Amino acid sequence: MTPMSRGAHTTTEAMTEYRDSADRQQVREWGLRAGRQLEDGHVRDAELTLRLALAKAPGDPRCRALLAICLTTERGKLATAEKLARGVLAQDPDDAVAHYALGRVLLETGQRRQAFREFSRARSLAGADRALRASVASQDPRRSPVIPSLARDHFLNVVLGRLFRRLGQGRRSS
């Protein structure tokens, strides 16, 4: 290999890496835009944006999870949406958006208890993502457990929750 061909090869690799980086950034931006579109109720626009993003990066977890919400909300394709959300969770069990998406699907299928578990997981994994936390709160309006270290349906949480509600000391989750 001559020095010229070695330099051309390095330049080609650098250009490919730059293009891939730009594609990832664009897919990320499209995912964020689709999330805002979903929040604003523009489900069809969000689906189009997500399909563009997934054409560039078919494995993007955020876009796949958000597409599951679109399929559930707009088209009623619950089985496909559930499979999509569970697929993202199989790759990354700590994906907050995928837990939220699965919760939305389960809520539509009438599986409220499982949906609320997914919303709880999404809330705990959301971290500083305010938009996701707000979305979860709008879907899961339940109060936080009185004793957070115990399960929500633990006898003490149920009894104390009912007692506090009667006394007017309702607690809201943040």
KOLRO-733653 format. One line per field, with one value per residue: residue number from 0; x, y, z of N, C-alpha, C, CB in turn; residue in three letters. Coordinates in Angstrom, 2 decimals. Glycine has a CB too. Example, Ala and Ser with C-alpha at 12.3 -4.5 7.8 and 13.67 -1.06 7.14 Angstrom:
# KOLRO-733653
seq = (0 | 1)
nu = (13.19 | 12.85)
nv = (-5.69 | -2.25)
nw = (7.80 | 7.08)
cau = (12.30 | 13.67)
cav = (-4.50 | -1.06)
caw = (7.80 | 7.14)
cu = (13.20 | 12.90)
cv = (-3.30 | 0.03)
cw = (7.80 | 7.87)
cbu = (11.31 | 14.08)
cbv = (-4.47 | -0.60)
cbw = (9.05 | 5.72)
type = (ALA | SER)
END
This chain:
# KOLRO-733653
seq = (0 | 1 | 2 | 3 | 4 | 5 | 6 | 7 | 8 | 9 | 10 | 11 | 12 | 13 | 14 | 15 | 16 | 17 | 18 | 19 | 20 | 21 | 22 | 23 | 24 | 25 | 26 | 27 | 28 | 29 | 30 | 31 | 32 | 33 | 34 | 35 | 36 | 37 | 38 | 39 | 40 | 41 | 42 | 43 | 44 | 45 | 46 | 47 | 48 | 49 | 50 | 51 | 52 | 53 | 54 | 55 | 56 | 57 | 58 | 59 | 60 | 61 | 62 | 63 | 64 | 65 | 66 | 67 | 68 | 69 | 70 | 71 | 72 | 73 | 74 | 75 | 76 | 77 | 78 | 79 | 80 | 81 | 82 | 83 | 84 | 85 | 86 | 87 | 88 | 89 | 90 | 91 | 92 | 93 | 94 | 95 | 96 | 97 | 98 | 99 | 100 | 101 | 102 | 103 | 104 | 105 | 106 | 107 | 108 | 109 | 110 | 111 | 112 | 113 | 114 | 115 | 116 | 117 | 118 | 119 | 120 | 121 | 122 | 123 | 124 | 125 | 126 | 127 | 128 | 129 | 130 | 131 | 132 | 133 | 134 | 135 | 136 | 137 | 138 | 139 | 140 | 141 | 142 | 143 | 144 | 145 | 146 | 147 | 148 | 149 | 150 | 151 | 152 | 153 | 154 | 155 | 156 | 157 | 158 | 159 | 160 | 161 | 162 | 163 | 164 | 165 | 166 | 167 | 168 | 169 | 170 | 171 | 172 | 173)
nu = (0.86 | 0.63 | 1.76 | -0.07 | -2.41 | -2.93 | -3.54 | -5.84 | -7.53 | -7.77 | -8.98 | -11.43 | -12.48 | -12.70 | -14.59 | -16.78 | -17.18 | -17.82 | -20.18 | -21.81 | -21.93 | -23.25 | -25.67 | -26.59 | -26.95 | -28.95 | -31.02 | -31.43 | -32.35 | -34.69 | -36.09 | -36.50 | -38.07 | -40.30 | -41.23 | -42.08 | -44.09 | -45.88 | -46.60 | -47.98 | -50.17 | -50.08 | -50.12 | -49.94 | -48.06 | -45.89 | -45.51 | -44.71 | -42.30 | -40.86 | -40.70 | -39.06 | -36.72 | -36.23 | -35.71 | -33.15 | -31.81 | -32.56 | -32.53 | -32.81 | -33.56 | -35.21 | -36.77 | -38.10 | -39.60 | -41.22 | -42.61 | -44.15 | -45.99 | -47.30 | -48.47 | -50.23 | -51.88 | -52.91 | -53.49 | -54.38 | -53.02 | -52.34 | -51.05 | -48.76 | -47.55 | -47.07 | -45.25 | -43.15 | -42.40 | -41.70 | -39.59 | -37.66 | -37.25 | -36.17 | -33.66 | -32.66 | -33.30 | -33.52 | -34.61 | -36.34 | -38.23 | -39.20 | -40.44 | -42.47 | -43.83 | -44.66 | -46.34 | -48.37 | -49.41 | -50.31 | -52.23 | -54.14 | -54.98 | -56.40 | -55.08 | -54.55 | -53.16 | -50.63 | -49.87 | -49.63 | -47.49 | -45.47 | -45.46 | -44.61 | -42.01 | -40.95 | -41.10 | -39.30 | -36.94 | -36.67 | -35.22 | -33.73 | -35.33 | -37.69 | -39.89 | -40.62 | -41.25 | -43.47 | -45.22 | -45.58 | -46.81 | -49.21 | -50.46 | -50.51 | -52.07 | -52.00 | -51.49 | -48.36 | -46.82 | -47.38 | -45.43 | -42.59 | -40.68 | -42.03 | -44.18 | -46.63 | -49.18 | -49.01 | -50.25 | -49.96 | -49.41 | -51.78 | -53.77 | -52.81 | -52.75 | -55.49 | -56.40 | -54.97 | -56.03 | -58.68 | -58.30 | -57.44 | -54.82 | -53.53 | -51.05 | -49.01 | -47.36 | -44.13)
nv = (-1.17 | 2.13 | 5.35 | 7.30 | 5.86 | 4.83 | 7.14 | 7.96 | 5.89 | 6.28 | 8.79 | 8.17 | 6.44 | 8.27 | 10.05 | 8.33 | 7.69 | 10.25 | 10.74 | 8.70 | 9.52 | 11.98 | 11.03 | 9.58 | 11.70 | 13.15 | 11.27 | 11.13 | 13.74 | 13.66 | 11.75 | 13.13 | 15.24 | 13.80 | 12.88 | 15.30 | 15.92 | 13.86 | 14.50 | 16.84 | 15.85 | 15.22 | 12.67 | 11.31 | 12.88 | 12.46 | 9.73 | 9.67 | 11.12 | 9.39 | 7.12 | 8.08 | 8.43 | 5.79 | 4.64 | 5.46 | 4.56 | 1.66 | 0.25 | 2.00 | 2.54 | 4.45 | 5.59 | 3.31 | 2.62 | 4.89 | 4.70 | 2.49 | 3.63 | 5.35 | 3.47 | 2.25 | 4.37 | 5.74 | 3.84 | 1.52 | -0.88 | -3.04 | -5.50 | -5.49 | -3.16 | -3.82 | -5.91 | -4.52 | -2.69 | -4.49 | -5.73 | -3.70 | -3.49 | -5.99 | -5.72 | -3.60 | -3.49 | -1.31 | 0.87 | 3.71 | 5.00 | 2.89 | 1.35 | 3.13 | 3.22 | 0.54 | 0.47 | 2.23 | 0.71 | -1.60 | -0.43 | 0.30 | -2.24 | -3.00 | -3.99 | -2.91 | -3.10 | -4.18 | -2.21 | 0.05 | -0.82 | -0.75 | 2.00 | 2.92 | 1.86 | 3.25 | 5.86 | 5.73 | 5.26 | 7.44 | 9.65 | 12.76 | 13.48 | 15.49 | 15.75 | 13.11 | 12.28 | 13.92 | 12.95 | 10.33 | 10.88 | 11.96 | 9.75 | 7.96 | 8.66 | 7.96 | 8.14 | 8.42 | 5.68 | 5.42 | 4.37 | 4.14 | 2.08 | -0.26 | -2.48 | -1.16 | -2.33 | -3.43 | -4.29 | -2.32 | 0.05 | 0.30 | 0.56 | 2.80 | 4.68 | 4.93 | 5.91 | 8.40 | 9.66 | 9.99 | 11.71 | 13.90 | 14.34 | 13.95 | 12.53 | 13.36 | 11.97 | 12.92)
nw = (0.00 | -0.86 | 0.37 | -0.46 | -1.07 | 1.43 | 2.88 | 1.52 | 2.20 | 4.97 | 4.97 | 3.79 | 5.74 | 7.85 | 6.79 | 6.56 | 9.24 | 10.21 | 8.77 | 9.81 | 12.46 | 12.15 | 11.15 | 13.39 | 15.17 | 13.83 | 13.85 | 16.60 | 17.09 | 15.56 | 17.02 | 19.43 | 18.46 | 17.57 | 20.03 | 21.19 | 19.36 | 19.87 | 22.51 | 22.00 | 20.73 | 18.05 | 16.48 | 14.00 | 12.62 | 14.30 | 13.91 | 11.21 | 11.38 | 13.02 | 11.41 | 9.39 | 10.86 | 11.67 | 9.24 | 8.75 | 11.03 | 11.97 | 14.40 | 16.53 | 19.85 | 21.24 | 19.21 | 18.28 | 20.55 | 20.83 | 18.44 | 19.00 | 20.74 | 18.97 | 17.22 | 18.96 | 19.80 | 17.49 | 15.46 | 16.64 | 16.69 | 18.66 | 19.31 | 17.68 | 18.59 | 21.28 | 20.95 | 19.76 | 21.82 | 23.86 | 22.62 | 22.58 | 25.32 | 25.79 | 24.73 | 26.25 | 29.43 | 31.12 | 29.86 | 29.99 | 28.34 | 26.82 | 28.81 | 29.49 | 27.02 | 26.77 | 28.97 | 28.11 | 25.99 | 27.36 | 28.99 | 27.11 | 26.34 | 28.50 | 30.70 | 33.41 | 35.93 | 35.24 | 33.46 | 35.13 | 36.68 | 34.78 | 34.23 | 36.70 | 36.76 | 34.59 | 35.56 | 37.70 | 36.32 | 34.69 | 35.51 | 34.99 | 32.89 | 32.20 | 30.47 | 29.95 | 32.54 | 33.02 | 31.08 | 31.98 | 34.43 | 33.54 | 32.49 | 34.60 | 37.21 | 39.88 | 43.43 | 45.21 | 47.00 | 50.53 | 52.21 | 50.71 | 50.52 | 50.66 | 48.79 | 46.53 | 46.81 | 49.31 | 52.52 | 54.61 | 53.15 | 51.70 | 53.73 | 55.22 | 53.18 | 52.53 | 54.98 | 55.18 | 52.96 | 53.72 | 55.85 | 54.55 | 53.87 | 51.41 | 49.32 | 46.60 | 43.79 | 42.55)
cau = (0.00 | 1.42 | 1.33 | -1.26 | -3.60 | -3.19 | -4.20 | -7.18 | -8.31 | -8.03 | -9.94 | -12.72 | -12.95 | -13.10 | -15.84 | -17.82 | -17.44 | -18.50 | -21.54 | -22.54 | -22.17 | -24.28 | -26.92 | -27.05 | -27.43 | -30.21 | -32.01 | -31.72 | -33.20 | -36.01 | -36.74 | -36.97 | -39.17 | -41.47 | -41.74 | -42.84 | -45.29 | -46.80 | -47.11 | -48.93 | -51.30 | -49.90 | -49.64 | -49.56 | -46.79 | -44.85 | -45.23 | -43.92 | -40.96 | -40.21 | -40.40 | -37.86 | -35.57 | -35.96 | -35.14 | -31.71 | -31.28 | -33.67 | -32.45 | -32.84 | -34.55 | -36.17 | -37.70 | -38.94 | -40.54 | -42.20 | -43.45 | -45.13 | -47.05 | -48.06 | -49.27 | -51.29 | -52.77 | -53.55 | -53.93 | -54.94 | -52.26 | -51.84 | -50.12 | -47.51 | -46.97 | -46.54 | -44.06 | -42.10 | -41.94 | -41.02 | -38.32 | -36.72 | -36.93 | -35.32 | -32.31 | -32.24 | -34.36 | -33.57 | -35.05 | -37.52 | -39.22 | -39.81 | -41.37 | -43.63 | -44.56 | -45.33 | -47.44 | -49.46 | -50.02 | -51.03 | -53.40 | -55.12 | -55.51 | -57.16 | -54.23 | -54.21 | -52.16 | -49.33 | -49.56 | -49.16 | -46.14 | -44.55 | -45.36 | -43.77 | -40.63 | -40.55 | -40.91 | -38.07 | -35.78 | -36.69 | -34.16 | -33.95 | -36.15 | -38.94 | -40.97 | -41.07 | -41.90 | -44.79 | -46.04 | -45.94 | -47.76 | -50.52 | -51.05 | -50.60 | -52.35 | -52.09 | -50.64 | -47.19 | -47.06 | -47.08 | -44.12 | -42.01 | -39.87 | -42.95 | -44.93 | -47.83 | -50.35 | -48.75 | -51.34 | -49.73 | -49.57 | -53.21 | -54.50 | -52.38 | -53.19 | -56.92 | -56.53 | -54.51 | -56.98 | -59.84 | -57.90 | -57.12 | -53.38 | -53.15 | -49.68 | -48.90 | -46.02 | -43.51)
cav = (0.00 | 3.36 | 6.39 | 8.00 | 5.02 | 4.75 | 8.40 | 7.95 | 4.95 | 6.95 | 9.85 | 7.51 | 6.00 | 9.46 | 10.54 | 7.38 | 7.89 | 11.54 | 10.57 | 7.89 | 10.38 | 12.94 | 10.28 | 9.31 | 12.97 | 13.46 | 10.32 | 11.58 | 14.94 | 13.23 | 11.09 | 14.18 | 15.93 | 12.91 | 12.90 | 16.54 | 15.81 | 13.00 | 15.28 | 17.82 | 15.15 | 15.06 | 11.29 | 10.96 | 13.56 | 11.76 | 8.45 | 9.95 | 11.48 | 8.18 | 6.23 | 8.64 | 8.12 | 4.36 | 4.31 | 5.69 | 3.74 | 0.76 | -0.29 | 3.05 | 2.13 | 5.50 | 5.71 | 2.11 | 2.70 | 5.92 | 4.17 | 1.63 | 4.51 | 5.79 | 2.36 | 2.04 | 5.52 | 6.12 | 2.74 | 0.42 | -2.11 | -3.29 | -6.63 | -5.03 | -2.17 | -4.52 | -6.65 | -3.53 | -2.19 | -5.59 | -5.94 | -2.69 | -3.86 | -7.18 | -5.22 | -2.74 | -3.51 | -0.05 | 1.94 | 4.33 | 5.27 | 1.61 | 1.00 | 4.01 | 2.77 | -0.71 | 0.83 | 2.77 | -0.41 | -2.42 | 0.32 | 0.18 | -3.60 | -3.22 | -4.59 | -1.73 | -3.36 | -4.29 | -0.89 | 0.91 | -1.27 | -0.22 | 3.44 | 3.10 | 1.62 | 4.38 | 7.02 | 5.57 | 5.28 | 8.65 | 10.57 | 14.19 | 13.69 | 16.09 | 15.47 | 11.74 | 12.25 | 14.54 | 12.01 | 9.23 | 11.40 | 12.15 | 8.43 | 7.25 | 9.70 | 7.43 | 8.74 | 7.61 | 4.87 | 6.08 | 3.83 | 3.80 | 0.85 | -1.40 | -2.54 | -0.31 | -3.08 | -3.95 | -3.97 | -1.05 | 1.16 | 0.42 | 1.07 | 4.17 | 5.52 | 5.21 | 6.76 | 9.74 | 10.26 | 10.42 | 12.84 | 15.03 | 14.49 | 13.24 | 12.69 | 13.23 | 11.63 | 14.03)
caw = (0.00 | -0.96 | 1.32 | -1.00 | -0.91 | 2.87 | 3.24 | 0.95 | 2.99 | 6.24 | 4.70 | 3.56 | 7.05 | 8.61 | 6.20 | 6.93 | 10.67 | 10.35 | 8.26 | 10.78 | 13.63 | 11.76 | 11.07 | 14.76 | 15.73 | 13.18 | 14.38 | 17.97 | 16.98 | 15.09 | 18.15 | 20.35 | 17.79 | 17.60 | 21.40 | 21.36 | 18.55 | 20.61 | 23.64 | 21.46 | 20.15 | 16.60 | 16.42 | 12.62 | 12.34 | 15.07 | 13.25 | 10.01 | 11.83 | 13.53 | 10.28 | 8.75 | 11.73 | 11.65 | 7.94 | 8.89 | 12.13 | 12.31 | 15.75 | 17.55 | 20.85 | 21.55 | 18.08 | 18.24 | 21.66 | 20.51 | 17.37 | 19.66 | 21.25 | 17.79 | 16.73 | 19.93 | 19.88 | 16.24 | 14.62 | 17.41 | 16.45 | 20.00 | 19.34 | 17.07 | 19.50 | 22.46 | 20.51 | 19.54 | 23.13 | 24.57 | 21.93 | 23.09 | 26.70 | 25.76 | 24.48 | 27.35 | 30.44 | 31.85 | 28.95 | 30.58 | 27.29 | 26.46 | 29.90 | 29.32 | 25.83 | 27.11 | 29.87 | 27.27 | 25.26 | 28.32 | 29.43 | 26.02 | 26.31 | 29.72 | 31.73 | 34.20 | 36.96 | 34.58 | 32.89 | 36.21 | 37.04 | 33.76 | 34.45 | 37.89 | 36.34 | 33.73 | 36.44 | 38.48 | 35.41 | 33.87 | 35.94 | 34.79 | 31.69 | 32.68 | 29.54 | 30.18 | 33.85 | 32.86 | 30.30 | 32.87 | 35.41 | 32.90 | 32.27 | 35.88 | 38.21 | 41.24 | 44.45 | 45.55 | 48.20 | 51.80 | 52.60 | 49.40 | 50.53 | 50.54 | 47.53 | 46.50 | 47.29 | 50.66 | 53.43 | 55.31 | 52.20 | 51.37 | 54.89 | 55.52 | 52.07 | 52.72 | 56.17 | 54.84 | 52.01 | 54.50 | 56.68 | 53.69 | 53.75 | 50.18 | 48.83 | 45.14 | 43.33 | 41.83)
cu = (0.91 | 0.93 | 0.08 | -2.52 | -3.96 | -3.92 | -5.61 | -8.08 | -8.71 | -9.07 | -11.33 | -13.30 | -13.45 | -14.42 | -17.01 | -18.19 | -18.20 | -19.96 | -22.39 | -22.88 | -23.27 | -25.64 | -27.47 | -27.62 | -28.79 | -31.32 | -32.40 | -32.65 | -34.60 | -36.79 | -37.29 | -38.15 | -40.43 | -42.07 | -42.56 | -44.14 | -46.33 | -47.42 | -48.18 | -50.13 | -51.22 | -49.29 | -49.19 | -48.23 | -45.64 | -44.50 | -44.40 | -42.48 | -40.19 | -39.84 | -39.19 | -36.62 | -35.22 | -35.46 | -33.62 | -31.08 | -32.38 | -33.66 | -32.55 | -33.93 | -35.60 | -37.22 | -38.63 | -39.99 | -41.62 | -43.12 | -44.50 | -46.29 | -47.92 | -48.99 | -50.45 | -52.34 | -53.57 | -54.18 | -54.56 | -54.25 | -51.56 | -50.82 | -48.76 | -46.80 | -46.36 | -45.26 | -42.88 | -41.52 | -41.19 | -39.67 | -37.26 | -36.29 | -36.04 | -33.86 | -31.78 | -33.36 | -34.51 | -33.96 | -36.38 | -38.61 | -39.93 | -40.79 | -42.64 | -44.48 | -45.32 | -46.51 | -48.63 | -50.18 | -50.87 | -52.29 | -54.52 | -55.75 | -56.29 | -56.37 | -53.67 | -53.09 | -50.76 | -48.91 | -49.01 | -47.79 | -45.12 | -44.38 | -44.48 | -42.29 | -40.11 | -40.26 | -39.59 | -36.81 | -35.65 | -35.61 | -34.55 | -34.81 | -37.54 | -40.13 | -41.52 | -41.78 | -43.31 | -45.73 | -46.50 | -46.99 | -49.15 | -51.22 | -51.31 | -50.82 | -52.40 | -51.15 | -49.45 | -47.49 | -46.66 | -45.71 | -43.47 | -41.21 | -40.73 | -43.68 | -46.19 | -49.04 | -50.11 | -49.85 | -51.17 | -49.91 | -51.04 | -53.97 | -54.12 | -52.80 | -54.65 | -57.15 | -56.12 | -55.47 | -58.21 | -59.53 | -57.52 | -55.64 | -52.88 | -51.75 | -49.73 | -47.48 | -45.46 | -42.91)
cv = (1.24 | 4.37 | 7.11 | 7.16 | 4.85 | 6.00 | 8.46 | 7.02 | 5.59 | 8.05 | 9.27 | 7.03 | 7.18 | 10.01 | 9.63 | 7.55 | 9.20 | 11.42 | 9.76 | 8.70 | 11.39 | 12.26 | 9.99 | 10.57 | 13.34 | 12.54 | 10.72 | 12.78 | 14.58 | 12.53 | 12.10 | 14.94 | 15.09 | 12.86 | 14.16 | 16.49 | 14.92 | 13.73 | 16.28 | 17.18 | 14.97 | 13.68 | 10.92 | 11.62 | 12.86 | 10.43 | 8.65 | 10.29 | 10.25 | 7.22 | 6.74 | 8.27 | 6.64 | 3.88 | 4.48 | 4.79 | 2.81 | 0.25 | 0.74 | 2.75 | 3.19 | 5.62 | 4.50 | 2.16 | 3.75 | 5.48 | 3.23 | 2.45 | 4.98 | 4.68 | 2.07 | 3.14 | 5.74 | 4.95 | 1.58 | -0.91 | -2.50 | -4.42 | -6.22 | -4.06 | -2.84 | -5.27 | -5.70 | -3.03 | -3.28 | -5.91 | -4.95 | -3.05 | -5.11 | -6.77 | -4.40 | -2.66 | -2.20 | 1.13 | 2.51 | 4.57 | 3.98 | 1.13 | 1.85 | 3.55 | 1.48 | -0.44 | 1.38 | 1.65 | -1.26 | -1.73 | 0.22 | -1.20 | -3.95 | -3.87 | -3.50 | -1.99 | -3.44 | -2.95 | 0.03 | 0.49 | -0.71 | 1.29 | 3.73 | 2.89 | 2.78 | 5.61 | 6.92 | 5.64 | 6.59 | 9.65 | 12.02 | 14.49 | 14.18 | 15.76 | 14.06 | 11.63 | 12.84 | 13.61 | 10.85 | 9.70 | 11.59 | 10.82 | 7.69 | 8.26 | 9.21 | 8.16 | 7.83 | 6.80 | 5.64 | 5.65 | 3.34 | 2.50 | -0.41 | -1.34 | -1.68 | -1.03 | -3.77 | -3.45 | -2.61 | 0.15 | 1.37 | 1.07 | 2.52 | 5.13 | 5.90 | 6.15 | 8.20 | 10.43 | 10.77 | 11.65 | 14.06 | 15.30 | 13.73 | 13.55 | 12.53 | 12.83 | 12.78 | 13.59)
cw = (0.00 | 0.05 | 0.83 | -0.79 | 0.56 | 3.35 | 2.71 | 1.76 | 4.33 | 6.06 | 4.49 | 4.88 | 7.88 | 8.09 | 6.58 | 8.40 | 10.91 | 9.90 | 9.25 | 12.02 | 13.34 | 11.67 | 12.46 | 15.41 | 15.14 | 13.69 | 15.80 | 17.96 | 16.50 | 16.21 | 19.15 | 19.76 | 17.83 | 19.01 | 21.67 | 20.56 | 19.25 | 21.80 | 23.19 | 20.79 | 18.64 | 16.32 | 15.01 | 12.24 | 13.06 | 14.40 | 11.99 | 10.37 | 12.29 | 12.39 | 9.50 | 9.56 | 11.66 | 10.30 | 7.98 | 9.95 | 12.64 | 13.75 | 16.85 | 18.58 | 21.14 | 20.45 | 18.00 | 19.36 | 21.37 | 19.39 | 17.95 | 20.20 | 20.09 | 17.30 | 17.66 | 19.85 | 18.61 | 15.50 | 15.37 | 17.17 | 17.75 | 20.05 | 18.78 | 18.00 | 20.73 | 22.10 | 20.33 | 20.87 | 23.90 | 23.92 | 22.39 | 24.50 | 26.77 | 25.53 | 25.64 | 28.39 | 31.22 | 30.98 | 29.45 | 29.54 | 26.89 | 27.55 | 29.78 | 28.14 | 26.11 | 28.05 | 29.09 | 26.53 | 26.21 | 28.83 | 28.38 | 25.96 | 27.58 | 30.84 | 32.63 | 35.21 | 36.35 | 34.00 | 33.98 | 36.73 | 36.06 | 33.93 | 35.66 | 37.56 | 35.50 | 34.58 | 37.19 | 37.60 | 34.65 | 34.27 | 35.73 | 33.56 | 32.12 | 31.78 | 29.76 | 31.52 | 33.78 | 32.10 | 31.17 | 33.87 | 34.80 | 32.66 | 33.58 | 37.00 | 39.65 | 42.18 | 44.72 | 46.81 | 49.46 | 52.30 | 51.31 | 49.38 | 50.45 | 49.21 | 47.65 | 47.11 | 48.64 | 51.58 | 54.12 | 54.38 | 51.86 | 52.51 | 55.19 | 54.40 | 52.19 | 53.90 | 55.85 | 53.87 | 52.75 | 55.36 | 55.86 | 53.52 | 52.52 | 49.75 | 47.31 | 44.81 | 42.53 | 40.54)
cbu = (-0.98 | 1.35 | 2.45 | -1.08 | -3.38 | -1.88 | -3.41 | -7.14 | -7.51 | -6.73 | -9.52 | -12.56 | -11.83 | -12.00 | -15.72 | -17.37 | -16.11 | -17.77 | -21.52 | -21.73 | -20.87 | -23.93 | -26.71 | -25.91 | -26.41 | -30.08 | -31.46 | -30.41 | -32.57 | -35.88 | -35.76 | -35.82 | -38.79 | -41.08 | -40.59 | -42.00 | -44.95 | -46.08 | -45.96 | -48.23 | -52.53 | -49.00 | -50.74 | -50.66 | -46.86 | -45.33 | -46.55 | -44.55 | -41.03 | -41.11 | -41.64 | -37.98 | -35.88 | -37.21 | -35.77 | -31.45 | -30.74 | -33.65 | -31.21 | -33.06 | -33.86 | -35.46 | -36.93 | -38.07 | -39.80 | -41.50 | -42.59 | -44.46 | -46.46 | -47.11 | -48.41 | -50.71 | -51.98 | -52.55 | -52.79 | -56.38 | -51.22 | -52.99 | -50.68 | -47.78 | -48.04 | -47.60 | -44.34 | -42.65 | -43.13 | -41.91 | -38.50 | -37.35 | -38.21 | -35.79 | -32.30 | -31.86 | -34.11 | -32.23 | -35.18 | -37.14 | -38.55 | -38.73 | -40.70 | -43.17 | -43.58 | -44.35 | -46.98 | -48.91 | -48.92 | -50.13 | -53.04 | -54.47 | -54.38 | -58.34 | -53.07 | -55.44 | -52.49 | -49.37 | -50.82 | -50.17 | -46.06 | -45.07 | -46.76 | -44.21 | -40.51 | -41.66 | -42.08 | -38.09 | -35.88 | -38.03 | -32.87 | -32.63 | -36.26 | -38.79 | -40.49 | -39.88 | -41.06 | -44.67 | -45.26 | -44.70 | -47.26 | -50.37 | -50.14 | -49.32 | -53.64 | -51.78 | -51.45 | -45.93 | -46.28 | -48.17 | -44.25 | -41.13 | -39.03 | -43.98 | -45.30 | -48.13 | -50.75 | -47.33 | -51.46 | -48.33 | -48.78 | -53.81 | -54.24 | -50.84 | -52.96 | -57.71 | -55.66 | -53.12 | -57.39 | -60.31 | -56.75 | -57.76 | -52.67 | -54.10 | -48.69 | -49.29 | -46.02 | -42.46)
cbv = (0.00 | 3.93 | 7.40 | 8.31 | 3.64 | 4.55 | 9.58 | 7.50 | 3.64 | 7.53 | 10.66 | 6.32 | 5.26 | 10.53 | 10.65 | 5.93 | 7.90 | 12.63 | 9.88 | 6.66 | 11.10 | 13.61 | 8.96 | 8.76 | 14.09 | 13.34 | 8.87 | 11.93 | 15.96 | 12.30 | 10.15 | 15.16 | 16.26 | 11.49 | 12.82 | 17.76 | 15.23 | 11.74 | 16.03 | 18.72 | 15.87 | 16.20 | 10.33 | 11.39 | 15.04 | 11.51 | 7.73 | 11.11 | 12.52 | 7.48 | 6.11 | 10.18 | 8.53 | 3.60 | 5.20 | 7.16 | 4.65 | -0.41 | -1.02 | 4.44 | 1.77 | 6.85 | 5.87 | 0.84 | 3.05 | 7.22 | 3.43 | 0.83 | 5.73 | 6.22 | 1.10 | 1.98 | 6.76 | 6.79 | 2.24 | 0.28 | -1.91 | -3.61 | -7.83 | -4.36 | -1.14 | -5.51 | -7.41 | -2.34 | -1.69 | -6.84 | -5.82 | -1.27 | -4.09 | -8.16 | -4.39 | -1.32 | -4.63 | 0.23 | 1.40 | 5.65 | 5.92 | 0.55 | 1.21 | 5.47 | 2.57 | -1.69 | 1.86 | 3.80 | -1.29 | -2.78 | 1.80 | 0.50 | -4.59 | -4.05 | -5.41 | -1.24 | -4.68 | -5.37 | -0.26 | 0.92 | -2.82 | -0.54 | 4.06 | 2.12 | 0.30 | 4.70 | 7.15 | 4.25 | 4.13 | 9.32 | 10.28 | 14.89 | 12.37 | 17.60 | 15.63 | 10.76 | 13.00 | 15.89 | 11.49 | 8.69 | 12.73 | 12.91 | 7.59 | 6.42 | 10.36 | 5.93 | 9.00 | 8.52 | 3.54 | 5.77 | 2.66 | 4.91 | 0.81 | -1.41 | -4.01 | 0.12 | -4.11 | -3.53 | -5.06 | -1.03 | 0.89 | -0.96 | 0.18 | 4.21 | 4.82 | 3.90 | 6.21 | 9.68 | 9.23 | 9.28 | 12.45 | 16.24 | 13.99 | 13.57 | 11.65 | 14.55 | 10.33 | 14.67)
cbw = (1.24 | -2.37 | 1.54 | -2.50 | -1.56 | 3.64 | 2.73 | -0.53 | 3.23 | 6.82 | 3.46 | 2.58 | 7.80 | 8.53 | 4.67 | 6.67 | 11.45 | 9.53 | 6.88 | 11.16 | 14.03 | 10.41 | 10.29 | 15.61 | 15.47 | 11.66 | 14.35 | 18.72 | 16.01 | 13.88 | 18.84 | 20.68 | 16.34 | 17.14 | 22.40 | 20.91 | 17.16 | 21.11 | 24.34 | 20.48 | 20.47 | 16.02 | 16.90 | 11.64 | 12.77 | 16.52 | 12.90 | 9.22 | 12.96 | 14.53 | 9.33 | 8.62 | 13.18 | 12.03 | 6.82 | 9.25 | 13.30 | 11.39 | 15.90 | 16.91 | 22.11 | 21.75 | 16.75 | 18.38 | 22.97 | 20.11 | 16.32 | 20.81 | 22.01 | 16.66 | 16.58 | 21.35 | 20.18 | 15.34 | 13.84 | 17.11 | 15.30 | 20.92 | 18.54 | 15.71 | 19.93 | 23.02 | 19.18 | 18.74 | 23.96 | 24.59 | 20.44 | 23.06 | 27.50 | 24.66 | 23.21 | 26.84 | 31.41 | 32.49 | 27.50 | 31.25 | 26.06 | 26.23 | 31.29 | 29.12 | 24.65 | 27.75 | 30.89 | 26.27 | 24.58 | 29.49 | 29.68 | 24.69 | 26.11 | 29.42 | 31.08 | 34.92 | 37.71 | 33.48 | 32.24 | 37.35 | 37.07 | 32.34 | 34.66 | 39.01 | 35.56 | 32.69 | 37.43 | 39.24 | 34.43 | 33.97 | 35.19 | 34.66 | 30.84 | 32.79 | 28.08 | 30.14 | 34.88 | 32.14 | 29.08 | 33.60 | 35.98 | 31.58 | 31.39 | 36.14 | 37.88 | 41.25 | 45.76 | 45.76 | 48.12 | 52.86 | 53.68 | 48.95 | 51.79 | 51.71 | 47.16 | 45.06 | 46.26 | 51.18 | 54.48 | 55.92 | 50.92 | 51.04 | 56.11 | 55.72 | 50.76 | 52.93 | 57.31 | 54.23 | 50.92 | 55.38 | 57.56 | 54.22 | 55.02 | 49.06 | 49.49 | 44.41 | 42.48 | 42.65)
type = (MET | THR | PRO | MET | SER | ARG | GLY | ALA | HIS | THR | THR | THR | GLU | ALA | MET | THR | GLU | TYR | ARG | ASP | SER | ALA | ASP | ARG | GLN | GLN | VAL | ARG | GLU | TRP | GLY | LEU | ARG | ALA | GLY | ARG | GLN | LEU | GLU | ASP | GLY | HIS | VAL | ARG | ASP | ALA | GLU | LEU | THR | LEU | ARG | LEU | ALA | LEU | ALA | LYS | ALA | PRO | GLY | ASP | PRO | ARG | CYS | ARG | ALA | LEU | LEU | ALA | ILE | CYS | LEU | THR | THR | GLU | ARG | GLY | LYS | LEU | ALA | THR | ALA | GLU | LYS | LEU | ALA | ARG | GLY | VAL | LEU | ALA | GLN | ASP | PRO | ASP | ASP | ALA | VAL | ALA | HIS | TYR | ALA | LEU | GLY | ARG | VAL | LEU | LEU | GLU | THR | GLY | GLN | ARG | ARG | GLN | ALA | PHE | ARG | GLU | PHE | SER | ARG | ALA | ARG | SER | LEU | ALA | GLY | ALA | ASP | ARG | ALA | LEU | ARG | ALA | SER | VAL | ALA | SER | GLN | ASP | PRO | ARG | ARG | SER | PRO | VAL | ILE | PRO | SER | LEU | ALA | ARG | ASP | HIS | PHE | LEU | ASN | VAL | VAL | LEU | GLY | ARG | LEU | PHE | ARG | ARG | LEU | GLY | GLN | GLY | ARG | ARG | SER | SER)
END
